[in-house]
Amino acid sequence: MAVNKNHIFEKISMLLLFFASIFVLVGFIPIRSDRLSRGAEKMLAEAGADSVSVGGISGTLFGGMRISNLCAYKRINANESYHIHVERIDVASNLFWLAVTMPFHRSLFSSERDMFHDAYKSPLGFVGALCDYWMAAVPVKKIILRGASVSFTDKKGLQGIAFSGISAKLSRVKKGIGTGTPRLVGSVTVAEAIIPTLAIVENFSAELDASAKTLGIGGSGSIFGGELEASLILGLTAKSDALISGMMNEYSIVGGNARIKGLDLGQYVVGTKFSPGSISGKLDLEAQLKPSRADIDSIEAEGSAVITNLVAVNLALQNTRAVNRLSGDLRTLRFSEVRSDIQFSGGRVNFREMVGIGGVLSFRSTGWIDFDGRLNHNFVGEFSPSFISALPRLIRNSFERTANGGGRFNCRITGTFHRPNVEIDRSMYNRAIRNVFRR
C-alpha cells in the first residue's frame, strides 16, 4: 500500500513539475499579436494623441515586451503641434505583475485628462511626475529606447524645435534590502537638437539619477564648434499620483548650471540665420539656474558672457539708414573683447551692461533680446579720435567730445536682428545745429 502511495506521489510530482516547466517555458517564448498593437494605439489615443500607430508589440511573460515603430501626433492649438517617432522600445518587466496592476495604471490613459498636452505644457514637470510614478508604482526594471525623435511645427507647418537620434537606457534599482523608494539611473544621448534662431546642439549625452526627492541630470555636447556642459536638479516633492492627476506645476527646479566654451560665432550666424552679413569670434558663457517652478516660462538664470576677437561685417544693424549716413567704414567693425553680465527671465535675455572694446568703436549697452529675435537696447558709443577727425565738420560737431578727442553718442536700438531700427538721441541734432550757428 505504501508503494502505491509513493507511486501516486511521484506521478503528481512529475505532473506538477511538467506543468511548471511548461509555464516557465511559455513565460520565455515571445508572443506577438496585432491585438496588442491595436490595444496600445487605443490607450494612447485615450491619453490625448490625435493620431497614433504602433508597428508591432511582442513580449514574454517573464522577460518583458518590445514595441516597434511607434508614431504619435498631437495638435496643441491652432498654432502648434508635435510629432513623436520611436523605432524601438524594450521594456524589461514581469508582465504578469504588470497585468495584475493594470487597473491602477489604466487611469494614466483616461480620456478625462490629456497626457500629451501635459507633456507639452510642462515637460520638466512631466519628467518629474513620470520618475515619481515609476519609482512608486510601476513594476518595470528597465527601459531601453532607440531611434526616437520629437519635432514641433507651427501653424504654417514650419519646423520648430526638433530632437533627433534619441537613445536612452533607464533602470530601476533598489537602494538596499528592506529600503523604501528605489532609484532610477540611466543615460540619454541626442544626436541633434535644433532650436531655431537660437542653437543647434550635437552629440549631447547625459546621465541621470533620481532618488526619492531629486532628479539630477548632467551632460555635455558640442554647439557650433564649442563645448557645452549643463546640469539640472529637479525636485521630486510632488505626490506619486501627480502623473495621473496632471499636477505638473507642483515640481520645481532646485538648481543647475550651463557652460559654453569656444563657440564659433561664424558657425552660429550661418546655423541660426541670426542676421545678414557675417561674424567671427569666440564666445564663452556661464550661467546658473535659480530655484523656480519647473515651467519653461518660469525658468530664471544669471551669468556672464565674453566674446573675444569679434569681427562684424555687413550685419543688418550696420546697414541701417543712421549708420550709412554716418560712414560706410562702419560696415566692418572689430572688437578685441565684448563682455556682459546676463540674466534670463520671462523668455528674454537681459543685459545689465554690455561693454565692447574696439579700435574704431567702443560701447556700453543695456537692454534685452528675446528668442523671437526682437531686441531693445540703450546704446552709448564712443568713436576713436582718428575716426571722428575724418568726418565732415557738421557731422563731427554733432558728437559729444571726449577727453582724448573722440566722439560720444547715444541711441536706442529696437526691432529685430533682421530689421533693426536705430534712433539717434535728439541731442546730436541739437548739438549740430547749435555748432552751425556758432560759426
C-alpha positions as CSV (number, residue, x, y, z in Angstrom):
1,M,0.0,0.0,0.0
2,A,2.9,2.3,0.8
3,V,4.3,1.5,-2.6
4,N,1.2,2.7,-4.3
5,K,1.1,5.9,-2.3
6,N,4.7,6.6,-3.2
7,H,3.9,5.9,-6.9
8,I,0.9,8.3,-6.9
9,F,3.0,10.9,-5.2
10,E,5.7,10.6,-7.8
11,K,3.2,10.9,-10.6
12,I,1.7,14.0,-9.0
13,S,5.1,15.5,-8.5
14,M,6.1,14.8,-12.1
15,L,2.8,16.2,-13.3
16,L,3.3,19.4,-11.3
17,L,6.9,19.6,-12.5
18,F,5.7,19.2,-16.1
19,F,3.2,22.0,-15.8
20,A,5.7,24.2,-14.0
21,S,8.2,23.6,-16.8
22,I,5.5,24.4,-19.4
23,F,4.6,27.6,-17.5
24,V,8.3,28.7,-17.3
25,L,8.9,27.7,-21.0
26,V,5.8,29.7,-22.1
27,G,7.0,32.6,-19.9
28,F,10.0,33.0,-22.1
29,I,8.5,32.3,-25.5
30,P,7.9,35.5,-27.5
31,I,4.3,36.3,-28.2
32,R,3.3,38.7,-31.0
33,S,-0.3,39.9,-31.6
34,D,-1.9,42.6,-33.7
35,R,-4.5,42.9,-30.9
36,L,-1.7,44.1,-28.6
37,S,-0.7,46.8,-31.1
38,R,-4.3,48.0,-31.6
39,G,-4.8,48.0,-27.8
40,A,-1.8,50.2,-27.3
41,E,-3.0,52.6,-30.0
42,K,-6.4,52.8,-28.3
43,M,-4.8,53.6,-24.9
44,L,-2.5,56.3,-26.3
45,A,-5.4,57.9,-28.2
46,E,-7.4,58.0,-24.9
47,A,-4.4,59.6,-23.3
48,G,-4.6,62.5,-25.7
49,A,-2.9,61.6,-29.0
50,D,-4.8,62.9,-32.1
51,S,-3.3,60.1,-34.2
52,V,-1.1,57.1,-33.2
53,S,0.2,54.0,-34.8
54,V,2.2,51.0,-33.4
55,G,4.1,48.8,-35.8
56,G,4.1,45.8,-33.5
57,I,4.4,44.5,-30.0
58,S,5.9,41.3,-28.9
59,G,6.7,40.0,-25.4
60,T,7.3,37.2,-23.0
61,L,5.6,36.7,-19.7
62,F,8.7,37.0,-17.6
63,G,11.1,38.9,-19.9
64,G,9.0,41.9,-20.9
65,M,7.9,43.4,-24.2
66,R,9.3,45.1,-27.3
67,I,7.4,47.9,-29.1
68,S,8.4,48.9,-32.6
69,N,7.7,51.9,-34.8
70,L,5.5,53.9,-32.5
71,C,4.3,57.2,-34.1
72,A,2.1,59.8,-32.5
73,Y,0.8,63.2,-33.4
74,K,-0.6,65.9,-31.2
75,R,-2.2,69.2,-32.1
76,I,-1.9,71.6,-29.2
77,N,-3.8,74.6,-30.6
78,A,-4.3,76.4,-33.9
79,N,-0.6,77.4,-34.0
80,E,1.3,74.4,-32.6
81,S,1.6,70.7,-32.9
82,Y,4.2,68.0,-32.5
83,H,5.2,64.5,-33.7
84,I,6.8,61.6,-31.9
85,H,8.5,58.7,-33.5
86,V,10.3,55.8,-31.8
87,E,11.9,52.9,-33.7
88,R,12.1,50.5,-30.7
89,I,11.3,50.4,-27.0
90,D,12.4,47.4,-24.9
91,V,10.7,47.1,-21.5
92,A,12.1,44.6,-19.0
93,S,9.3,43.7,-16.7
94,N,7.3,40.8,-15.3
95,L,4.2,41.1,-17.5
96,F,2.2,39.0,-15.1
97,W,2.6,41.6,-12.3
98,L,2.1,44.4,-14.8
99,A,-1.2,42.9,-15.8
100,V,-2.3,42.5,-12.2
101,T,-1.7,46.2,-11.5
102,M,-3.1,47.3,-14.8
103,P,-6.4,48.6,-13.3
104,F,-4.3,51.2,-11.4
105,H,-2.1,52.1,-14.5
106,R,-5.2,52.3,-16.6
107,S,-6.0,55.6,-15.1
108,L,-3.0,57.0,-16.9
109,F,-4.8,56.6,-20.2
110,S,-8.1,58.0,-19.2
111,S,-9.9,60.3,-21.6
112,E,-10.6,62.6,-18.7
113,R,-7.1,64.1,-18.9
114,D,-4.7,64.8,-21.8
115,M,-1.2,63.4,-21.0
116,F,0.2,64.6,-24.4
117,H,-0.9,68.2,-23.6
118,D,0.6,67.9,-20.1
119,A,3.9,66.8,-21.5
120,Y,3.9,69.8,-23.9
121,K,2.8,72.4,-21.3
122,S,5.3,71.3,-18.6
123,P,8.0,69.0,-20.0
124,L,10.2,69.2,-16.9
125,G,7.2,68.7,-14.6
126,F,6.1,65.7,-16.7
127,V,9.5,64.1,-16.4
128,G,9.5,64.6,-12.7
129,A,6.0,63.1,-12.3
130,L,7.0,60.2,-14.5
131,C,10.0,59.4,-12.3
132,D,7.9,59.6,-9.2
133,Y,5.3,57.3,-10.7
134,W,7.8,54.8,-11.9
135,M,9.6,54.6,-8.6
136,A,6.4,54.3,-6.6
137,A,4.1,52.1,-8.6
138,V,5.4,50.6,-11.9
139,P,6.9,47.1,-11.8
140,V,9.3,47.8,-14.6
141,K,13.0,47.1,-14.2
142,K,14.5,48.7,-17.3
143,I,13.5,50.6,-20.4
144,I,15.7,50.9,-23.5
145,L,14.7,53.4,-26.2
146,R,16.3,53.5,-29.6
147,G,15.9,55.8,-32.6
148,A,13.5,58.3,-31.2
149,S,12.7,61.8,-32.4
150,V,10.4,64.7,-31.4
151,S,9.6,67.6,-33.7
152,F,7.4,70.7,-33.2
153,T,5.7,72.6,-36.0
154,D,3.8,75.9,-36.2
155,K,0.5,76.8,-37.9
156,K,2.3,77.1,-41.3
157,G,3.9,73.7,-40.9
158,L,7.3,75.2,-40.5
159,Q,9.9,73.3,-38.5
160,G,10.3,74.4,-34.8
161,I,12.3,72.8,-32.1
162,A,13.4,69.3,-33.1
163,F,15.3,66.5,-31.3
164,S,16.6,63.5,-33.4
165,G,18.6,60.4,-32.8
166,I,17.5,60.0,-29.2
167,S,18.5,56.9,-27.4
168,A,18.1,56.1,-23.7
169,K,18.6,53.4,-21.1
170,L,16.8,53.8,-17.8
171,S,16.9,51.3,-14.9
172,R,15.0,51.0,-11.6
173,V,17.4,49.8,-8.9
174,K,17.0,49.1,-5.2
175,K,19.0,51.1,-2.7
176,G,19.3,48.0,-0.5
177,I,17.4,45.3,1.3
178,G,14.4,46.5,3.1
179,T,14.7,50.1,2.0
180,G,11.8,52.2,0.6
181,T,11.6,54.0,-2.7
182,P,14.2,52.7,-5.3
183,R,16.4,54.9,-7.5
184,L,16.3,55.5,-11.2
185,V,19.6,55.6,-13.1
186,G,20.3,55.9,-16.7
187,S,21.8,57.6,-19.7
188,V,20.4,59.6,-22.7
189,T,22.0,60.6,-25.9
190,V,20.7,63.0,-28.5
191,A,22.4,63.2,-32.0
192,E,21.0,66.6,-32.7
193,A,18.8,69.2,-31.0
194,I,17.7,72.2,-33.1
195,I,16.2,75.3,-31.6
196,P,15.6,77.7,-34.5
197,T,17.3,81.2,-34.3
198,L,19.0,80.1,-31.1
199,A,21.0,76.9,-31.1
200,I,22.0,73.6,-32.7
201,V,23.4,71.1,-30.2
202,E,25.1,67.9,-31.5
203,N,26.1,64.6,-29.8
204,F,24.7,65.5,-26.4
205,S,25.0,62.8,-23.8
206,A,23.6,62.9,-20.3
207,E,23.5,60.8,-17.1
208,L,20.6,60.9,-14.8
209,D,20.0,59.7,-11.2
210,A,16.6,60.0,-9.4
211,S,16.1,59.4,-5.7
212,A,13.1,59.9,-3.6
213,K,13.5,63.7,-3.6
214,T,15.5,64.8,-6.5
215,L,16.3,64.1,-10.2
216,G,19.8,65.0,-11.2
217,I,20.7,65.4,-14.9
218,G,24.2,66.2,-16.2
219,G,25.5,66.1,-19.7
220,S,27.7,67.6,-22.4
221,G,27.8,68.0,-26.2
222,S,29.0,70.3,-28.9
223,I,27.5,73.6,-30.0
224,F,28.7,75.5,-33.1
225,G,32.3,74.2,-32.7
226,G,32.3,74.9,-29.0
227,E,31.8,72.7,-25.9
228,L,28.6,72.6,-23.9
229,E,28.2,71.4,-20.4
230,A,24.9,71.5,-18.5
231,S,23.3,70.2,-15.3
232,L,19.9,70.3,-13.8
233,I,18.5,69.3,-10.4
234,L,14.7,68.8,-10.3
235,G,12.9,68.5,-7.0
236,L,10.7,65.4,-6.8
237,T,8.5,66.6,-4.0
238,A,5.1,66.1,-5.5
239,K,2.8,63.1,-4.8
240,S,3.4,59.9,-6.8
241,D,-0.1,60.3,-8.4
242,A,0.9,63.7,-10.0
243,L,1.2,62.0,-13.4
244,I,-2.4,60.7,-13.1
245,S,-3.8,64.0,-11.7
246,G,-1.9,66.2,-14.1
247,M,-0.4,68.3,-11.3
248,M,2.9,69.0,-13.1
249,N,3.1,72.5,-11.6
250,E,4.0,71.1,-8.2
251,Y,7.5,70.3,-9.4
252,S,10.4,72.8,-9.1
253,I,13.9,73.4,-10.3
254,V,16.3,73.3,-7.3
255,G,19.4,74.4,-9.3
256,G,21.7,73.8,-12.2
257,N,24.2,75.4,-14.5
258,A,25.3,75.7,-18.1
259,R,28.7,76.4,-19.6
260,I,29.7,77.1,-23.2
261,K,33.4,77.2,-24.2
262,G,34.7,78.4,-27.5
263,L,31.5,78.7,-29.5
264,D,32.3,79.8,-33.1
265,L,30.2,82.9,-33.9
266,G,30.7,82.4,-37.6
267,Q,29.1,78.9,-37.4
268,Y,26.4,80.4,-35.2
269,V,25.3,83.1,-37.7
270,V,25.1,80.5,-40.5
271,G,23.4,77.8,-38.5
272,T,20.7,80.1,-36.9
273,K,20.4,82.6,-39.7
274,F,21.0,85.2,-37.0
275,S,21.4,88.1,-39.4
276,P,22.5,89.0,-42.9
277,G,26.3,89.6,-43.1
278,S,29.0,87.7,-41.2
279,I,30.5,87.5,-37.7
280,S,33.7,85.9,-36.5
281,G,34.9,85.4,-32.9
282,K,34.7,83.1,-29.9
283,L,32.0,83.0,-27.2
284,D,32.4,81.8,-23.6
285,L,29.3,81.7,-21.4
286,E,28.5,80.6,-17.9
287,A,25.0,80.6,-16.3
288,Q,23.4,79.3,-13.1
289,L,19.8,78.4,-12.7
290,K,17.8,79.9,-9.9
291,P,15.2,77.9,-7.9
292,S,11.9,78.2,-9.7
293,R,8.9,76.3,-10.8
294,A,9.6,73.6,-13.4
295,D,7.5,75.5,-16.1
296,I,9.7,76.6,-19.0
297,D,8.3,80.2,-18.8
298,S,9.3,80.3,-15.1
299,I,12.9,79.4,-15.5
300,E,15.4,82.1,-14.4
301,A,19.2,82.1,-14.7
302,E,22.0,84.6,-14.4
303,G,25.6,84.5,-15.5
304,S,28.2,86.2,-17.8
305,A,29.3,86.1,-21.4
306,V,32.6,87.0,-23.1
307,I,33.3,87.4,-26.8
308,T,36.9,87.7,-28.0
309,N,38.3,88.9,-31.3
310,L,34.8,89.8,-32.6
311,V,34.6,91.0,-36.3
312,A,31.2,92.0,-37.6
313,V,30.8,92.7,-41.4
314,N,27.6,94.0,-43.1
315,L,25.2,92.9,-40.4
316,A,21.7,94.3,-40.7
317,L,22.4,96.7,-37.9
318,Q,25.4,98.0,-39.8
319,N,23.3,98.7,-42.9
320,T,20.6,100.9,-41.2
321,R,20.0,104.4,-42.5
322,A,21.5,106.0,-39.5
323,V,24.8,104.1,-39.8
324,N,25.0,104.6,-43.6
325,R,24.6,108.3,-43.3
326,L,27.4,108.5,-40.9
327,S,30.1,106.4,-42.7
328,G,30.5,103.4,-44.9
329,D,33.6,102.4,-42.9
330,L,31.3,101.2,-40.2
331,R,30.3,98.2,-42.3
332,T,33.3,96.4,-40.8
333,L,33.9,96.6,-37.1
334,R,36.4,94.9,-34.9
335,F,36.3,94.4,-31.1
336,S,39.1,92.8,-29.0
337,E,36.5,91.9,-26.4
338,V,32.8,92.2,-25.6
339,R,31.5,91.2,-22.2
340,S,28.3,91.4,-20.2
341,D,26.5,90.1,-17.2
342,I,23.3,88.4,-18.3
343,Q,20.0,87.4,-16.8
344,F,17.5,85.1,-18.3
345,S,13.9,85.7,-17.2
346,G,10.4,85.6,-18.8
347,G,11.7,84.3,-22.2
348,R,14.2,87.2,-22.5
349,V,18.0,87.5,-22.1
350,N,18.6,90.7,-20.2
351,F,22.0,92.5,-20.5
352,R,22.7,94.5,-17.3
353,E,25.7,96.2,-19.0
354,M,27.3,95.0,-22.2
355,V,30.8,96.5,-22.8
356,G,32.7,96.4,-26.1
357,I,36.3,97.5,-26.7
358,G,37.2,98.2,-30.3
359,G,39.6,100.1,-32.4
360,V,37.1,102.4,-34.1
361,L,34.1,102.0,-31.8
362,S,33.8,101.1,-28.1
363,F,30.4,101.0,-26.4
364,R,28.2,100.3,-23.4
365,S,24.7,99.0,-23.8
366,T,21.8,97.8,-21.6
367,G,18.7,96.1,-22.7
368,W,17.2,92.8,-23.7
369,I,16.9,90.2,-26.5
370,D,14.1,87.6,-26.8
371,F,14.1,84.2,-28.6
372,D,12.0,85.7,-31.4
373,G,14.9,87.9,-32.4
374,R,13.4,91.1,-31.0
375,L,15.7,93.5,-29.1
376,N,15.6,96.7,-27.2
377,H,18.8,98.4,-26.2
378,N,20.0,101.7,-24.9
379,F,23.4,102.2,-26.6
380,V,26.2,104.6,-25.7
381,G,29.0,104.6,-28.2
382,E,32.4,106.2,-28.4
383,F,34.3,106.7,-31.7
384,S,38.1,106.9,-31.8
385,P,39.8,110.3,-32.4
386,S,41.0,109.2,-35.8
387,F,37.5,108.2,-36.9
388,I,36.0,111.5,-35.7
389,S,38.6,113.6,-37.3
390,A,37.9,112.1,-40.7
391,L,34.2,113.0,-40.6
392,P,32.7,116.2,-42.2
393,R,32.7,119.1,-39.9
394,L,28.9,119.2,-39.5
395,I,28.7,115.6,-38.5
396,R,31.8,115.8,-36.3
397,N,30.4,118.6,-34.4
398,S,27.2,116.7,-33.6
399,F,29.1,114.3,-31.2
400,E,29.9,115.0,-27.6
401,R,33.7,115.4,-27.5
402,T,35.7,113.1,-25.2
403,A,38.9,113.9,-23.3
404,N,41.0,112.1,-25.9
405,G,39.4,113.9,-28.9
406,G,36.9,111.1,-29.7
407,G,33.2,111.5,-30.1
408,R,30.4,110.1,-27.9
409,F,26.8,109.5,-28.9
410,N,23.6,107.9,-27.5
411,C,21.0,105.9,-29.5
412,R,18.2,103.3,-29.0
413,I,18.2,100.1,-31.0
414,T,14.9,98.3,-31.4
415,G,13.2,95.9,-33.9
416,T,14.7,92.6,-34.8
417,F,18.2,91.3,-35.9
418,H,17.0,91.2,-39.5
419,R,15.2,94.5,-39.3
420,P,16.8,96.7,-36.7
421,N,15.9,100.3,-36.1
422,V,18.4,102.9,-34.8
423,E,17.0,106.0,-33.1
424,I,19.7,108.7,-32.6
425,D,19.4,110.7,-29.5
426,R,17.9,114.2,-30.3
427,S,20.9,115.9,-28.6
428,M,23.1,115.1,-31.6
429,Y,20.9,117.1,-33.9
430,N,20.6,119.9,-31.4
431,R,24.4,120.0,-31.0
432,A,25.0,120.0,-34.8
433,I,22.5,122.9,-35.3
434,R,24.0,124.9,-32.3
435,N,27.5,124.5,-33.7
436,V,26.4,125.7,-37.2
437,F,25.1,129.0,-35.7
438,R,28.2,129.4,-33.6
439,R,30.2,129.5,-36.8
